[in-house]
Amino acid sequence: MTSQNSCKRCGTCCLKGGPGLHLEDLDLVRSQKIKKSDLVLFRQGEPVWDNVQNKIILLNQELIKIRSVTSKDNACIYYDPLSKSCTIYAYRPLQCRVLKCWDTRDLEKVYGHKRLNRSMLIKQGTAMADLIAEHEKKCSVVDTACLIENLTQENQKSALQKINETVAYDRSFRLTLKEKVNITDFELEFYFGRPMSVIVQSLFAYFKKIPPI
């Protein structure tokens, strides 16, 4: 039996989740071939599954990915399960272009290379850039991760108070934007990442700490 050397269109790769984006994918987003509302931002300090290391890691930089169908269905939103094909195949991102499931060496070479981040897509000095900077200042994932990692019986009260304040601010921030600006939840997850309430739960799990009831 010969070893596999071509795509069998089984869909397994696409069902595992959407790809992360790189500098080479910048024009795909700028030209709206890939819409911002179809992307999700994972911020520095968040726990994510690393396909190359095959384990959960804390991000040391931003990661912008094509979102999954739902929180329970990891399939890339551009994957059509009926035809077992990509609906944006002609405009597929770098990771998809180099991926060979039978030989992942090309993917491993580009995996951490020049990842796309918000500063490449949002002009500095604009109202949105200022909002992002304010949100990062008030809702730092790195600072929250540090609080949870170092949570002890002695500092629990003050640490949890800070964490709860961050979650509350993030919730209010998003609600205010939705009330004042025509912005969807999906767009919020591109500009400001996932809600802090979700991130906090993932951090408690990563550091194996017991979250408050």
Buried (B, 14 or more C-beta within 10 A) or exposed (E): EEEEEEEEEEBEBBBEBBBBBBEBBBEBBEEEBBEBBBBBBBBBBBBBEBBEEEEEEBBEEBBBBBBBBEEEEBBBBBBEEEEEEBEBEEBBBBBBBBBBEEEBEEBEEBBBEEBBBBEBBBEEEEEBBEBBEEBBEBBBBBBBBBBBEEBEEEEEEEBBEEBEEBBEBBEEBBEEBBEEEEBEEBBBBBBBBBBBEBBBEBBBEBBEBEEEE
